[in-house]
Amino acid sequence: RRCHGRDARDDTPGVAWLVVERPLRIAHALCNPTMAAPSAGQQRYFNVMATGQIESGRFEGNSSLYCRYVFSCGEDWSVMCGVEEGITQMASSSGSTANGSVVWNFPIDATFRSTCPHGWPQLVLSVYGEDYFGRPDMILGYGAVHLPLTPGRHRVTVRTFRPLASSLLGRLQSWLNGMRPEFIESLFPAKGEGREVTRVQSFGSVSLVLDVAIQGMEQLGYAVPPPRAEGVRLIDPLAATIS
C-alpha cells in the first residue's frame, strides 16, 4: 500500500514513477490526487416496495380454503420492513361468488433492498383445504410468481399445481389414507433444482393485486420502465338508464 515517488532521469522530465504492492489501477487511484473518490453518501442499493392483497382462489370441488404465502429472494436481497410470510383466514365460497371462487382479500406488504437484480423476489403460495372426505389441512396447490418489474398496479393470476406420487399404487394409498405428497421445503416451488424429477398436476388458481414501486435503480444505471396505469372506463349514467 506504500507509494514512492522519484524524479525520472529519462527524456520526459517531471514524471513520477510508482512503486506499489497492488495493481497499477488501484495505485493510481490512491496516489493521484486529481481522481475523484466516491462520496460517502453515494447510493449503492435500490429498493422494491410491494403492497397489495391475495384476492381469491378457485379450486374446483373445494369450498373451504386458506392460503399461506412467503417471499423468496436471492442472497443479495434483504427485507427492510413488512411481513415476509403469513397465512390467510379460512374462507368459504358462496352462491353469489362468481365461478365458485373463495375470497380472502388478505393484505400483503413488504419492502426489499438489494444491490443486484439477480434473485428478484418471488411470492410463493401454498393453498390448503378439505378433501372430498372432509379431512382438513390437505394441500391443494403450490404456486410461485415474480414480483412485476414495472411499477404500478398489476393483476396477476397464479396457476397452481400439486405433487403426485411416483406410482399408481402410491397415488391410491395417499388418496385412501388422506396423506397427499407435499414438498418438505415451502420455498421449493420458487427454485429450479430438482424440478425435473418431480411429478405434478395442474390444479386451481389464485388471483393477486400487486402495487409495485421501485426506487434507486436508475441511479445505479438500470433502465426502469414507466409506471403502468390501469385504464379508466367512464360510463354515462343517463345512457345506461335510457338503454
PyMOL commands that set and color helices and strands:
alter all, ss='L'
color gray80, all
select helices_A, chain A and resi 24-31+98-100+168-177+188-190+195-197+218-220+237-242
alter helices_A, ss='H'
color red, helices_A
select strands_A, chain A and resi 46-58+64-72+78-82+85-87+91-92+102-114+122-129+138-146+152-163+200-215
alter strands_A, ss='S'
color yellow, strands_A
deselect
rebuild
show_as cartoon
